[in-house]
Amino acid sequence: MLSLRYYRYRFYRFIYSRRRFGHRRLTVGVLLALVLAGVFVAVSFMDYFSRGNEWKITLLQADIGKEISLSLEEYVAGVLAAEMPATFGLEALKAGAVTARTYALQRIIAKQTLPGTNAHVSSDHRVSQAYRSVEQLRATWGMAKFLVAWPKIRLAVTSTRGQVLTYNGQLIDALYHSTSGGVTANSEDYYSTAVPYLRSVPSPWEEHSPYWRTEVFISWQQLTDGLGLALAPQELAQGKVVPRVEAYPNGRTKALVLGEHRFNSRQVRERLGLRSAWFTLEPNPQGVIFHLRGNGHGVGLSQYGADGLAAAGYKYDDILLYYYPGAHLVRSYY
């Protein structure tokens, strides 16, 4: 690539060329105008050049089964709008943009695709990350909300452009969830592998979450059917088998024990369709009330926790490095 010194030399030769101009000197004003114009063109070109090298991602639109290709930054904006309330603080949204970008870029670089497709990700949150297009957001939010919320989402994305999280030079598995309930989970407490940057941390800034504390009633019949237990519901109703909960040292639920049967918290959550894997029990003759704390698997960044920290004045990089201890925030492209 030719250096800026070369182009500067050619520029001045052009300016002072007698073939193009009838005199050797231009006025200072004209010269300054030309220089500024040249700077503008150069900056615009470099910006275009960097955007031209932006990563592309293939998305499966789950509702219609169509695959589309879009820029990574456009995808991140659609994920952020679908995954986090636009009413959140800007620093929380920035943190959300970085986690969404890290997750997506990891799949692109690893060339991971969904089974039977060429898509890296799905718009279905149960498969990948939730995603909504601009058209879907207009329809869902309405124009009045869209005109306020979308610029905020875009600002969170553009101000963190290219930024991702790494650990030992590799992109992290940037897991996140809605609400931890007060303490996030160690990765091995929900999944099977201990990950050094997915450690349990206190997260008491989430009390404004609608999922901070919830409860759901499940009948004994629903419980035995859902868990696939060969127990008569009457045994539970009559107290012959008393359910009990085991907990980890951080207080989160470890397992549900029913007689000789033991189910870890993830199994209970997924088989019974619970909002959270952190629960306590309140049995009665008809069934059991699950007192739930939080929403989601509880591993990694808590979205409502991030919003609470943003409201307390913390910046997005502080938020990210708190929920992913030992990770590094780096810029992968410009």
C-alpha positions as CSV (number, residue, x, y, z in Angstrom):
1,M,0.0,0.0,0.0
2,L,1.3,3.4,-0.9
3,S,2.2,5.7,1.9
4,L,0.5,9.0,2.9
5,R,3.8,10.7,2.1
6,Y,3.6,9.7,-1.5
7,Y,0.0,11.0,-1.9
8,R,0.9,14.2,-0.2
9,Y,3.8,14.6,-2.7
10,R,1.5,14.0,-5.6
11,F,-1.0,16.4,-4.2
12,Y,1.4,19.3,-4.0
13,R,2.8,18.5,-7.5
14,F,-0.7,18.8,-8.8
15,I,-1.3,22.0,-7.0
16,Y,1.8,23.7,-8.3
17,S,1.6,22.3,-11.9
18,R,1.7,25.0,-14.5
19,R,-0.2,22.8,-16.9
20,R,-3.3,22.9,-14.8
21,F,-2.9,26.3,-13.3
22,G,-1.7,29.6,-14.8
23,H,0.3,30.5,-11.8
24,R,2.5,28.8,-9.3
25,R,0.6,29.7,-6.1
26,L,-3.0,29.4,-5.1
27,T,-4.5,31.6,-2.5
28,V,-4.3,30.3,1.1
29,G,-8.1,30.0,1.2
30,V,-8.3,27.8,-1.9
31,L,-5.4,25.6,-0.8
32,L,-7.0,25.1,2.7
33,A,-10.3,24.2,1.1
34,L,-8.7,21.6,-1.1
35,V,-6.8,20.1,1.8
36,L,-9.9,19.8,3.9
37,A,-11.7,18.2,1.1
38,G,-8.9,15.7,0.7
39,V,-9.0,14.9,4.4
40,F,-12.8,14.3,4.2
41,V,-12.5,12.0,1.2
42,A,-9.6,10.1,2.9
43,V,-11.5,9.6,6.1
44,S,-14.7,8.6,4.3
45,F,-12.7,6.0,2.2
46,M,-11.0,4.5,5.3
47,D,-14.4,4.2,7.0
48,Y,-15.8,2.5,4.0
49,F,-12.8,0.2,3.8
50,S,-13.2,-0.9,7.4
51,R,-17.0,-1.4,7.0
52,G,-16.3,-3.4,3.9
53,N,-14.3,-5.9,5.9
54,E,-17.0,-6.4,8.5
55,W,-17.9,-9.9,9.4
56,K,-21.1,-11.4,7.9
57,I,-23.4,-13.8,9.7
58,T,-26.0,-16.1,8.3
59,L,-29.3,-16.0,10.3
60,L,-32.1,-18.6,10.2
61,Q,-35.4,-16.7,10.5
62,A,-37.1,-19.3,12.7
63,D,-40.7,-18.0,12.0
64,I,-40.5,-18.5,8.3
65,G,-37.6,-20.9,7.9
66,K,-35.6,-18.5,5.7
67,E,-31.8,-17.9,5.8
68,I,-30.5,-14.4,5.4
69,S,-27.0,-12.9,5.4
70,L,-26.4,-9.6,7.3
71,S,-23.5,-7.7,8.8
72,L,-22.5,-8.7,12.3
73,E,-23.2,-5.2,13.7
74,E,-26.7,-5.2,12.2
75,Y,-27.3,-8.6,13.7
76,V,-26.0,-7.4,17.1
77,A,-28.5,-4.5,17.1
78,G,-31.4,-6.9,16.3
79,V,-30.3,-9.2,19.1
80,L,-29.9,-6.4,21.7
81,A,-33.4,-5.0,20.9
82,A,-34.9,-8.5,21.3
83,E,-32.9,-9.6,24.4
84,M,-32.8,-6.5,26.6
85,P,-35.4,-3.8,27.4
86,A,-34.5,-0.6,25.6
87,T,-35.4,1.2,28.9
88,F,-32.2,-0.1,30.4
89,G,-29.3,2.2,31.0
90,L,-27.0,2.8,28.1
91,E,-24.0,1.2,29.8
92,A,-26.1,-2.0,30.4
93,L,-27.1,-2.0,26.8
94,K,-23.4,-1.6,25.7
95,A,-22.5,-4.6,27.9
96,G,-25.3,-6.5,26.2
97,A,-24.0,-5.6,22.8
98,V,-20.6,-6.9,23.6
99,T,-21.9,-10.2,24.9
100,A,-24.1,-10.7,21.8
101,R,-21.2,-9.8,19.5
102,T,-18.9,-12.2,21.3
103,Y,-21.3,-15.1,21.1
104,A,-22.0,-14.5,17.4
105,L,-18.3,-14.0,16.3
106,Q,-17.3,-17.1,18.1
107,R,-19.7,-19.1,16.0
108,I,-18.6,-17.4,12.8
109,I,-14.9,-18.0,13.3
110,A,-15.5,-21.6,14.4
111,K,-17.7,-22.1,11.3
112,Q,-20.4,-23.5,13.5
113,T,-23.8,-24.0,11.7
114,L,-27.2,-25.2,12.8
115,P,-27.9,-28.8,11.9
116,G,-29.3,-29.1,8.3
117,T,-28.7,-25.4,7.5
118,N,-26.0,-23.0,6.5
119,A,-27.0,-20.6,9.3
120,H,-24.7,-19.7,12.1
121,V,-27.5,-18.7,14.4
122,S,-31.3,-18.8,14.7
123,S,-33.7,-16.0,15.7
124,D,-35.2,-18.5,18.2
125,H,-33.8,-17.7,21.7
126,R,-34.1,-21.3,22.6
127,V,-31.6,-22.2,19.9
128,S,-29.3,-19.1,19.8
129,Q,-30.1,-15.5,20.6
130,A,-33.4,-13.8,20.1
131,Y,-33.4,-11.5,17.0
132,R,-35.8,-9.0,15.6
133,S,-35.5,-7.0,12.4
134,V,-36.2,-3.3,12.1
135,E,-39.6,-4.1,10.5
136,Q,-40.5,-6.5,13.4
137,L,-39.5,-3.9,16.0
138,R,-41.6,-1.2,14.4
139,A,-44.6,-3.5,14.4
140,T,-44.0,-4.7,18.0
141,W,-43.0,-1.4,19.6
142,G,-45.1,1.0,17.5
143,M,-43.6,4.0,15.8
144,A,-43.6,6.2,18.9
145,K,-41.5,3.8,20.9
146,F,-39.4,2.8,17.9
147,L,-38.3,6.4,17.3
148,V,-37.0,6.6,20.9
149,A,-35.7,3.1,21.5
150,W,-34.0,2.3,18.2
151,P,-31.5,5.2,18.3
152,K,-30.5,4.1,21.8
153,I,-30.0,0.5,20.7
154,R,-28.0,1.7,17.7
155,L,-25.8,3.9,20.0
156,A,-25.0,1.0,22.3
157,V,-23.9,-1.0,19.3
158,T,-22.0,1.6,17.4
159,S,-20.2,2.9,20.5
160,T,-18.9,-0.7,21.2
161,R,-18.3,-1.6,17.5
162,G,-16.0,-4.6,17.1
163,Q,-15.5,-5.1,20.9
164,V,-15.5,-8.6,22.2
165,L,-14.5,-10.6,25.3
166,T,-11.6,-12.9,25.4
167,Y,-9.8,-15.2,27.8
168,N,-6.2,-16.4,27.1
169,G,-6.5,-14.9,23.7
170,Q,-9.7,-16.8,22.7
171,L,-13.3,-15.6,22.5
172,I,-15.2,-16.5,25.6
173,D,-18.5,-18.3,25.7
174,A,-20.4,-15.2,26.7
175,L,-23.4,-16.7,28.5
176,Y,-26.0,-14.4,29.9
177,H,-29.4,-14.5,31.4
178,S,-32.2,-12.2,32.5
179,T,-32.0,-12.3,36.3
180,S,-29.8,-14.3,38.6
181,G,-31.9,-13.8,41.7
182,G,-29.1,-12.4,43.8
183,V,-26.1,-14.6,43.0
184,T,-25.0,-15.9,39.6
185,A,-24.1,-19.6,39.1
186,N,-20.8,-21.3,38.5
187,S,-20.9,-22.9,35.0
188,E,-20.5,-26.4,36.3
189,D,-23.5,-25.9,38.6
190,Y,-25.8,-25.7,35.6
191,Y,-23.7,-27.1,32.7
192,S,-21.2,-29.9,32.9
193,T,-17.9,-28.0,32.6
194,A,-16.1,-25.6,35.0
195,V,-15.1,-22.5,33.0
196,P,-12.7,-20.1,34.7
197,Y,-14.5,-16.9,33.7
198,L,-18.0,-18.2,34.4
199,R,-17.8,-18.0,38.2
200,S,-20.5,-17.3,40.8
201,V,-20.6,-13.6,41.8
202,P,-23.1,-11.7,44.0
203,S,-25.6,-9.7,42.0
204,P,-27.9,-7.9,44.4
205,W,-28.7,-5.0,42.0
206,E,-31.7,-6.8,40.4
207,E,-34.6,-6.2,42.7
208,H,-36.2,-4.0,40.0
209,S,-36.6,-7.2,37.9
210,P,-40.1,-8.5,37.6
211,Y,-38.5,-12.0,38.0
212,W,-36.6,-11.2,41.2
213,R,-39.0,-13.4,43.2
214,T,-41.9,-15.4,41.6
215,E,-43.8,-18.5,42.4
216,V,-45.6,-21.3,40.6
217,F,-47.9,-24.1,41.8
218,I,-47.4,-27.6,40.4
219,S,-49.7,-30.5,41.3
220,W,-48.3,-33.8,42.5
221,Q,-49.5,-35.4,39.3
222,Q,-47.8,-32.7,37.2
223,L,-44.6,-33.2,39.2
224,T,-44.5,-37.0,38.9
225,D,-45.4,-36.8,35.2
226,G,-42.9,-34.1,34.4
227,L,-40.0,-35.8,36.2
228,G,-41.0,-39.2,34.9
229,L,-41.3,-40.6,38.4
230,A,-42.7,-44.1,39.1
231,L,-44.3,-42.7,42.3
232,A,-48.0,-42.5,43.0
233,P,-49.0,-38.9,43.5
234,Q,-50.8,-40.0,46.7
235,E,-47.5,-41.0,48.3
236,L,-46.4,-37.3,47.9
237,A,-49.8,-35.9,48.9
238,Q,-49.9,-38.0,52.1
239,G,-46.4,-37.2,53.0
240,K,-45.0,-40.7,52.6
241,V,-42.4,-39.2,50.3
242,V,-41.2,-35.7,51.3
243,P,-39.4,-33.6,48.6
244,R,-36.3,-31.8,49.8
245,V,-33.9,-29.4,48.2
246,E,-30.1,-29.5,48.3
247,A,-28.2,-26.2,47.8
248,Y,-24.7,-25.1,46.8
249,P,-22.6,-23.0,49.2
250,N,-23.7,-19.9,47.4
251,G,-27.3,-20.7,48.2
252,R,-28.4,-21.7,44.7
253,T,-30.3,-24.9,44.2
254,K,-28.3,-28.0,43.6
255,A,-30.9,-30.7,43.4
256,L,-34.4,-31.9,44.2
257,V,-34.6,-35.2,46.1
258,L,-37.7,-37.3,46.2
259,G,-37.1,-40.5,48.1
260,E,-34.5,-42.4,46.2
261,H,-34.8,-40.1,43.1
262,R,-32.5,-37.2,42.7
263,F,-32.7,-34.5,40.0
264,N,-30.2,-31.7,39.5
265,S,-31.6,-28.1,39.3
266,R,-31.3,-28.0,35.5
267,Q,-33.3,-31.2,35.0
268,V,-36.0,-29.8,37.3
269,R,-36.2,-26.5,35.5
270,E,-36.3,-28.0,32.0
271,R,-38.6,-30.9,32.7
272,L,-41.1,-28.8,34.6
273,G,-40.8,-25.7,32.5
274,L,-39.7,-23.5,35.4
275,R,-38.5,-19.9,34.9
276,S,-35.4,-20.4,37.0
277,A,-33.1,-23.2,38.3
278,W,-33.0,-21.6,41.8
279,F,-36.0,-22.6,43.9
280,T,-37.3,-23.6,47.3
281,L,-40.4,-25.7,47.9
282,E,-43.6,-25.3,49.9
283,P,-45.5,-28.6,49.7
284,N,-49.3,-28.9,50.5
285,P,-51.8,-31.7,50.0
286,Q,-52.5,-30.7,46.4
287,G,-49.0,-30.2,45.2
288,V,-46.0,-27.9,45.7
289,I,-45.4,-24.2,45.4
290,F,-42.0,-23.5,43.8
291,H,-40.6,-20.2,45.1
292,L,-38.4,-19.1,42.3
293,R,-35.5,-16.7,42.3
294,G,-34.5,-15.1,39.1
295,N,-35.1,-16.0,35.4
296,G,-32.8,-18.2,33.3
297,H,-29.9,-20.5,33.9
298,G,-28.1,-18.0,36.1
299,V,-24.6,-18.3,34.4
300,G,-22.6,-15.3,33.2
301,L,-23.9,-11.8,32.9
302,S,-27.2,-10.9,34.6
303,Q,-29.1,-8.4,32.4
304,Y,-31.0,-6.9,35.2
305,G,-27.9,-6.9,37.3
306,A,-26.1,-5.0,34.5
307,D,-28.9,-2.5,34.5
308,G,-28.6,-2.1,38.3
309,L,-24.9,-1.5,38.0
310,A,-25.4,1.0,35.2
311,A,-27.9,2.9,37.4
312,A,-25.3,3.0,40.1
313,G,-22.8,4.7,37.7
314,Y,-20.7,1.8,36.5
315,K,-19.4,1.7,32.9
316,Y,-20.0,-1.2,30.6
317,D,-16.4,-2.5,30.8
318,D,-16.6,-2.6,34.6
319,I,-19.9,-4.5,34.3
320,L,-18.5,-7.0,31.9
321,L,-15.4,-7.7,33.8
322,Y,-17.3,-8.2,37.0
323,Y,-19.6,-10.8,35.5
324,Y,-16.8,-12.5,33.5
325,P,-13.9,-12.5,36.0
326,G,-10.5,-12.8,34.3
327,A,-11.8,-12.0,30.8
328,H,-10.5,-9.1,28.7
329,L,-12.3,-6.6,26.6
330,V,-10.7,-6.2,23.2
331,R,-11.5,-4.6,19.9
332,S,-11.5,-7.3,17.1
333,Y,-12.2,-4.9,14.2
334,Y,-12.9,-1.2,13.6
